[in-house]
């Protein structure tokens, strides 16, 4: 964070040693496993996988001569390490409107979930 006093995170991300542990933790907390959110992963981005980057060909990076040497093959397995990390990571949503009691309850839930998942 650039400013601890003025910034807040939307999520805390918990990363585990295995996808199984992450799934158990997610089940106990209600937070999604990152790889299962359907968002923010290239494996769900049809424009990238289908190599269509704009509504007009002149703006499409896949058709631009300057990008001709760039890798254009975005198979589902090209970022295996990233997908592994996503499968072992769980999101916990933050809310600046939580009361102290709600934060304490969330911490208790997270601790219990971590113990149960391990």
ChimeraX attribute file (.defattr): number of C-alpha atoms within 10 A of each C-alpha:
attribute: neighborCount
match mode: 1-to-1
recipient: residues
	/A:1	8
	/A:2	6
	/A:3	7
	/A:4	7
	/A:5	7
	/A:6	7
	/A:7	9
	/A:8	12
	/A:9	10
	/A:10	12
	/A:11	13
	/A:12	13
	/A:13	15
	/A:14	18
	/A:15	18
	/A:16	20
	/A:17	12
	/A:18	13
	/A:19	19
	/A:20	14
	/A:21	20
	/A:22	27
	/A:23	21
	/A:24	17
	/A:25	27
	/A:26	23
	/A:27	15
	/A:28	16
	/A:29	19
	/A:30	13
	/A:31	21
	/A:32	19
	/A:33	25
	/A:34	23
	/A:35	21
	/A:36	13
	/A:37	14
	/A:38	12
	/A:39	11
	/A:40	10
	/A:41	15
	/A:42	18
	/A:43	18
	/A:44	14
	/A:45	13
	/A:46	11
	/A:47	12
	/A:48	16
	/A:49	16
	/A:50	13
	/A:51	16
	/A:52	15
	/A:53	16
	/A:54	13
	/A:55	8
	/A:56	8
	/A:57	12
	/A:58	10
	/A:59	11
	/A:60	14
	/A:61	16
	/A:62	21
	/A:63	15
	/A:64	11
	/A:65	9
	/A:66	9
	/A:67	12
	/A:68	11
	/A:69	7
	/A:70	10
	/A:71	8
	/A:72	13
	/A:73	11
	/A:74	14
	/A:75	12
	/A:76	12
	/A:77	10
	/A:78	12
	/A:79	13
	/A:80	10
	/A:81	10
	/A:82	13
	/A:83	18
	/A:84	13
	/A:85	17
	/A:86	20
	/A:87	22
	/A:88	20
	/A:89	28
	/A:90	30
	/A:91	20
	/A:92	19
	/A:93	13
	/A:94	14
	/A:95	12
	/A:96	9
	/A:97	8
	/A:98	11
	/A:99	10
	/A:100	9
	/A:101	9
	/A:102	11
	/A:103	15
	/A:104	12
	/A:105	12
	/A:106	16
	/A:107	12
	/A:108	12
	/A:109	14
	/A:110	18
	/A:111	14
	/A:112	14
	/A:113	17
	/A:114	19
	/A:115	10
	/A:116	12
	/A:117	17
	/A:118	12
